[in-house]
Every structure is written in structure tokens, then in C-alpha cells.
Amino acid sequence: MTAQAAKPAVPLSRFVDSLRKHAANGKKPHLGILNIPMDLRLGTEDYRAITRDAFHHLPENTQVHRLENGMVAFVRGGKWAEGDDNFVDHVRETLSDVIERQGLGHIPDTLWNRFQWPIDEKQVLELLGLPAIGHFSNEPSQRFDMAEMLRGAVTVDAVFDSCRRQAIVGVHDNSREILGHELYCSLDYLRQHHLASFLLEGPGELEILSRVLDEKVMDVTQSIASSIFPDRLHLNMQVQTVLSETFSDFIGSGNGKLIENLAVEFSMENAIANWWEFEDACAFLKSVGIRVGLDRITLPALEFLSPRKMNVDFVKVIWDQNIIGSRRTEVTERLREFANLFVDQSLILTRCDSRTALRMGRSLGVEAFQGTYIDAVLGPYLKQECKTPKRSSDKRCAVCQWAPREARKNGCDFHFRLGKVLSEV
């Protein structure tokens, strides 16, 4: 949340419509409403003072809405800690100053009201003085239809067909050890082959699609778990997905085997945009025994991250060939610092597409790698590992290693699982 000038008043119908849109998209926003009576006649500076207090005392990513009836609403997308007493005290002081200045008005006994939408929809409408039905436009139902269209278009079979599996390998002096595999949905393949006629308009629909993909990838994981465990499987998820009931049901399936063999990664962009929820998600995953990591960290971003304050089990840094450019010394020293702190293969260099990436990473202390070059390195081992009869070429087997669709089609076993040690070529 950022400190800002008081915004124009928002119509009540538009405010409630926005809450219903969030609910239709699968979110359950938390909100607090200041029950400020109209007879207090707050001025622009008074609302600015309340906004400044909210900035200092309420959690980040809290949206402020000044309503047309004089009330002020504060909305968050995730959980809300209980530390808001100081904020309410400051608001009471502001209102007391207004009453002293105006010489009229009163502060209601229940000034601060906390709700969760849509669970407390009835109470919110009562506080705002609105009828439960028949007052709003039908825009939320249209938005809900969009979400349902996406869920119907992205079937589990389509996601399975688009899934890719990429090895994470620890490189030692004379051996390579399989540390696990990341299972992800190739969005390019999915959109080209299964969503070619489906237009996605704006970040709202893309956000819904990301959540839908998380759910479908969980379904795919459950369907192929028996064929890939005891490999350690890395899933890249949205913070909001991990805090959902769907994810709780997912990790509760399979007699606990999923928890034993699962690692969850959050992208840096998703974590920063939802930092409080990100910390809650990390604490939850660790409490149930699931390893948690931060993914998609760029080399320039290392300069702004504090490794000692990152409450994760591993980090994944994106290889960039520009590391050999003008800022090579600065970037390499920062990467070396991270590698020294994230020991025992808990720093993974990703998107390694060349031998240069592997060599430079190792020279800086990195021991774990992922990318197309790493998958190619495993290719020579397939001839001796694959026992599937009537195999015409090693190439098809190599495809089976990263495409579950091909593995099922060709009846090929998954050869390299967690702990598999391979001698250096």
C-alpha cells in the first residue's frame, strides 16, 4: 500500500460489484470498514489523514476505498493480522478533532468492522444500508462466466498434453546426481494447440488462467504420481493457490507420499506482489514438511535481495549470458555470496542452455543446475538405462524423459529419479 491523497468517493454499488468480481474469480478478500456517519462531514484533509494512518499501521497491499456514504473501506486479497488497534485509535483521534471543529456529530460505538467476503456478504450489505439482491448490475455474473469458460477450455487432458518435466542435477567433481524434476505446463504449447481460438483479454483473465493451470497441474501430478515417485517433484505454484482448500486437499491425497516427495516454488514476481501471503504460504508449507523455494530470480535482482532474510529452503537463479559483460565482476561476486549461503545444493542455476553456464556456475560455487543443456547431458545415459523393448532410437526415449505424454504413449519408464548418481561422461 502506498500513501496517497484522498481518492474521489466510490459508489456503493461499484464497491460491492468489485467484491463480487473477486469472489467470482476464486478470491476471498478480507476487508475492514470504518463506520463513519455522514453527519461528521469529513473534509478532504481528514480523509488524507486516515489514509496516511492506514499506510503506517495496516499491512502492505491494502487498498483504500472512500465510499460515497462517508465510510472508508480497506481491502486485502489475503489474510489480515490482528494488529490494527493503533490504526483505530488514530482514526478516533481524527474523528474527535472533526467533532470538536464542527461542533456536531458522534463516533459510533462500533467504528471498525472486520469482514471476509463473500462469507460476511449479508453483514457488509447491512452496514452499508444496501438490499441483499436486486441492486447491482449483472457484471459479476458475466465475469464468472469468463472464469467458467477458462476452466472448461483448459481440461486436465490438455494440461497433461502440455506438461514438461525438466531435470535438476547436482554436479560434483566426477559425478552427476539427480536432485529431482520440475513439472510445469508449457503455456505456449497449451495456447497453440488447445486454446488457439480463445482470446485472453487483460491481466484478469491471465490471472484466472494461472490459477486454473495450478489446479489442473495438481490433478495431473496425482494421476502420474505412482509412475514417478520416489522422485522429488518441483511444482511452480501461485501463492494464492497454496493458501486454498484445493491445495490442502491435494497434499492430503496419496497417503502422505506427495508431501514426502514435493517441493513448491514461487516466482519472485508473485512473491513480491503478495509478500504477506507469501510468508504465510512458506510457513504453512514448512509446517507440513514440504520444501519451499523462490524461483525466477534474475542476476540483477540478486543485488536487491537479502539472502539471510529469505525464509526458503532453496532459490533458483536464472542464468544469463550477459554475466560475461560489463558488470561481470559485480554480478559474479553477488552470485558467489548467495552460493556460499545457500549450501548443500540449495541454489539452483536455471535455464542453463550451454556448457558455459555450467562451467561458470561451478566456478562460482553453484552445485545444482537445470535447463536444456542439463537435459542434453543426460541423453548419453539413456542407451544403457532404457530397457524398453523395440526402441528404434535413443531420441524418442530422450523425449520421454521430459514429456509425460510421450512416456505414456511409448510405454517408456522414467529412468532418472531422485538420488540417481551418474558417472561423468
N, C-alpha and C positions, 0 to 999 in steps of 0.2 A: 504494500500500500504506500502511496506517496502523498505527502502533504500538498494540499491544493486549495484553491479558492472555492467558496461555496458554489455548488452547481445549481442550475435552474431547477425548480420543483418538478418532480416526475408525477404524472397522473397515476392514480392508484391502480387503474385497470392495466396500464402498461407495466407497472411494477409486478403485479401478480401474474401477468402474462409471462414475464421473463422467468419467474419462479417455476411456472408450469412447463416452460420450454426446457429448463434444466432437468426437471423431473422426467419429462418425456425422453430426454437423452440419456437417462440412466443415472443421473446425479441426484444426490440428496443434500442440497445446500443447507448449511446452518446459518441462522440469522438472529440478530438482536434488534429490537425496535425500541427507540426512545418515545414514550407516550407523552409527547409534548402537546398540551392543549392549544388550540388556535387563539384563545384569549390572551396568551402570553405575548403574542405579536413580536416574535423574534426578528431582529434585523439581520442584514447580510453579515455584519461583523460577528454577531452571535453564532451564526451557523459556521462561520470560518473558525471560530474558537473551538467549537465542538469537533470539527473536522481535524484540527491540529491535535486536540486531545486524543482523538481516535488513532491518529498516526503514531503518537508516542506510547499509547497504552494498549492498543489492540494488536493482534497478530498481523504479520505481513499478509499481503494478498487479500485484505479485507476491503470490499467495495462499499463505498458510502453513497446512499441514495437519499436525498432530501425529498420528501413526499409532499404532494400538494395540500395535504391537510395539516401541515406543520410538523409532522413526525419525521424522524430520521431513522433509516434502516441501514444495517450493516450486515453484509452478506459474505460468507466464506464458502468455498467449494468443499471443504473437508472438516475434520474435527476441530473443535474450538476449546482451548484450555480454559480453565475456570478463573484465570487471573484477570478479571475485569472490574474489580471493586474500585481501584484507583480511578479508572475512567468514569465510572458512575458518580463518584464523589466530585470529580472536576466538573461534570455536567450539572450537578446540583448547585455548585457554586456559581456557575454561569447563569443558571435559571434564577437563582436568588438575586443576582445582580440585576437581571432583567426586571424582576418584580419590584425591586427597590427603585429602579429607574422609572418604570411605567406607573407604579402605584396601583397595579391591579394584577389579577391572575393568581394562580395557585400551582403548586407542584403536586402531581398525583401521588398517591401512596405507592403505587406500583409504577415507577418511572421506567424501569429497564425490564424488558421482556425477552426471554430467550426461546427460540423455536427451532425445529428441524422440519424442513419441507420435503415431501408432502405429508409427513406424519401428523404435523400440527396445523394442517391447512385450515381446519374449522376455526381454531383459536385465533389464527392470524386474521382471517376474514372478519371475525367478531371484533377484534381490536381495531381494525381499520374501518369498521362500520359498513362492510360490504355484504351483499347476499351471497349465499353459497353457490348458486347457479344462475344462469340467465343474464349475467352482467358483462361477460367478456366476449371478445371475438373468438372465432374458431381457429386462429392461427396455431395454437399449440397442437391441435389435433392434426393439422397439416404437417407440422414438424415431426410428430410422432409417426405419421405415415412414411416420411422420408427415412426415419430410423428403421422402420419395419421393412421398407424396400431394400435397404442395405443388408439387413440381416437375412432377408430371403435370397438376395442375389449372391451373397458370399456363403456358399454351402460348405459343409465340412469336407466334402469330396474335392471341391475347388481348392480349398486351402491345402489339403493333403497333396494334391497335384502340384501345388506351387511351393511346397516345402523344400528347403535345402538344409543340409547338415554339414557343418564345417568343423574340422578337427582343431583342437587346441593341444599343442605339443610342447613338452619341455625338452630343451636341447642341452645335453651335457657334453663333456669332452669327447666321449666316444660312443654315445648312445642317444636315442630319442625315446621319450616316454610319452604315451598318450595320457593327457590330463582330463580329457573329456571332449564333448562336442557341443557346439551351439546349434540349436534347431530354430530356424526362422522361416518366415513366409516371404518369398520373393514377390514384392509388391508389383514390380514391373511385369513379371510373368502373369500374375493374377489379373492385372488390369488389361493386359494384352489378350489373354485367352478366355477370361471368364467375365470381365467387366467392360468389354470393348464398347458396348452400346450404352454404358451407364455413365452419365456425366456427374462429376463431383463438383459442387459449387461452393467454394469457400472453405475456411478452416473448420466451420461447424461440422460439415459432412465428413471431412478428413478425420476429425476427432472421433466421430462416431465410428468410422471405419477402423481406426486404430483399436478401439475397444472391442469391436466385433471380431477383429483378427485375433486379439488376445484370447477371447473366449473360444474361437474355433481352433487355435493352435493348442489350447489346453485339451480340447476334445481329441485332436489328432494325437497328441502326446499319450493320452490314455489308451488310444487304440493301438499304438505301436510299442507301448512300454515293455511288454513281455519280450519283444524281439531285440530290444537294445539295452535293457538293464543287464548287468550292473554298471553300465557306463554312466559317467556323470553328465547330466544333460543341462545345458545352459539355455534358459529362455529369457528373451528380452521382453519385458512387460512394461505397461504403463503403471505409474504409482497408484492411480485410481483403481486399476484392476486388482492389485494386490490387497487393497483395503475393502474389496467387495465380498459378498457372500458367495458368489460364484467361485472365487479363488479358494475360499475356505473349504467349499465342497470338493474342489479339485484336489487339494493336497490331502484331504481326508480319505480319498479313494485309494484302492490298491494295498490295503493293509499296511500303510505307512511306508511302502517302498519308494513312493515318489519323493517323500521328504528326505530319505536317506541318500538319494541319488540326484537331487535337484539343486541347481544354483539359479538365482534370479538376478538379471541385470537391468538397471535403469539407465536410460540415456541421460547424459548430462543436461540437455535442454529440458527434458521432462522433470528432472530432479530440481533444477533451479527455479522453474516456473511454479513448482508446488513443494517448496522446501520443507514446510512444516509437515505436510503429509508424507513427504519422502522420509523424514526422520522417523515418523510413526511407522511407516512401512518397513524400514530397516529394523527397528526394534521388534516388530511383530515377527518378521522372518527369522531373526536370530533366536527369538524365544522358542520357536518350534524346531530349530535345528537346520534351517535352510541357509546356505551361504548366499551372501548378497554382494553385488558389485556395482560399480559405476562405469558405464560404457560410453563410447563415442567422445572421449576426451582428446581434443586436438593438442598438438605440441605447443602452440602459442598459449593455450589455456592453462598449461602447467604453471605458468608464471603467476597466475592469479588464484591458484588452489593451495590450500594448506593441508599437506598430507597427514599431519598429526591430528587434524580435526575431522577427518573423514571417517565416519563410523561404518566402514565397509570392510569386507574380507578380501576383496581384490579390486583392481582397477584395470581398465582396458584403454590403452592409448593408441590412437590412430597413427600408423606410420605415414610419413610424408617425405617424399624425396627431396623436398626443399630444405630438409635439415642440413643438407650439404651446401647450402647457400650462404648468404652474408651473415646470418645470425647463427651459424653453426655452433660456435663456442657457447653462447648463452643457452641455447636450447638443449644441447647435449649435456651440459652441466646440470641443468634442471632435471632432465630425464634420469641422469645418473643419481641425483639426490632421491628421486622417487624410487628408483630401483633398489637403493640401499635401505630405504624404509619399508618398502613392500617386498620383503624377502620371501623365500620358500615359494617362488613361482607365483606370487600374488600380484605381480604386474605383468600384464599380457600385452604384447605389441601386436596390434591387429592390422588387417589389410596389407599384409606383407606380400607384395607381388613380385619380389625379386630376391636374388641371393644377397644383394647389397643390404636390403632391410635386415636380413638375418645376421649378417656379419656385423653391421654397425650396432644393432641391438645387443648382440653378445658382447661387443667391446665396451658397452656402457653398463654392463651388469644385468641386462634383461635375460631371463632364462626361459620364458614362455612366449609362444608365438602362435599366430593364427592368420590365415589368408590363403590366397590361391596358390602361392609358391609352396606353402607348407603342405597343402593337399597334394601338390605335384610331387613333392619329396616322398610321399608315402606310396606313390604309384609303383616303383620297382619292387616293393614288398608284396604286391598283390599276387604276383605269379606263384610265389611259394605259399602264400596264406590261403588263397581261394581254392577250395576243394570241390566247388560246384561242377558237376559233370557237363560235358558238351559245351564248354565255354569256348567260343570261337576266337575271342580276343581279350586281352587284358583291359582294353579301353572301356568296354562295356562294364566290366567289373569296377573300374575306377569311377564310372558314373554312379554305380550302385552305392559307392561309399558316401556320396553327398546328396543323392536324390532318393528318398524313401520310395517314391513312385516307381523308380526303376528297379529297386531292390525287390519290391513285391512282385513286379511284373516278371522279372527274370528268376525269381526264387533264389536270390543270392543272399548269403548270410552277411551279417555285419561283422567285419573281421577285426577291427581295431577298437577295443574298449578301454576304459579307464585302467591304468596300470600296465598296459601292454608296453614292453620295452623292446625296442628295435635297435640292432647294431647299426652303426653309421655306414652309409654307402661309401 
